[in-house]
Amino acid sequence: MKELTLPSGKTATFKKGNGQTVLNAQRKAKYPEEIMFALIAEITDIDGQPIVYEDLLEMDMEDVLILNAQLSGKLQSLQQSALYSFAKPQAGN
């Protein structure tokens, strides 16, 4: 679990997710642009308490932007790793 102090002083803790986590977020989002918020809500506790999508809508903008940046950065890193692995020639090929 990764822990982060938000600009508001609250502590965000990110839980490890799985495929079900992604599916839950997709189901809860009404529109594609809401998936990131739903995913943040699925994996984040604030000050030790789970949050829901609607909680993010009420949070300080700075906190929401930091949470979004953390998750976006992780997703971008995973994508780059996957692309590198896919493009890298396999031994014996």
VENVEN-V969887 format. One record per backbone hydrogen bond with DSSP energy under -1.0 kcal/mol. CO is the residue of the C=O (numbers start at 1). NH is the residue of the N-H. If there is no record, write none. Layout:
BEGIN
co: [CO:CO]
nh: [NH:NH]
END
This chain:
BEGIN
co: [2:4:6:10:11:12:13:14:18:19:20:21:22:23:24:25:31:32:34:35:36:37:38:39:40:43:44:45:46:49:52:52:53:60:61:62:63:64:65:66:67:68:69:70:71:72:73:74:75:76:77:78:79:80:81:82:83:84:90]
nh: [14:12:9:6:47:4:45:2:22:23:24:25:26:27:28:29:34:35:38:39:40:41:42:43:44:15:51:13:49:46:55:56:57:64:65:66:67:68:69:70:71:72:73:74:75:76:77:78:79:80:81:82:83:84:85:86:87:88:93]
END
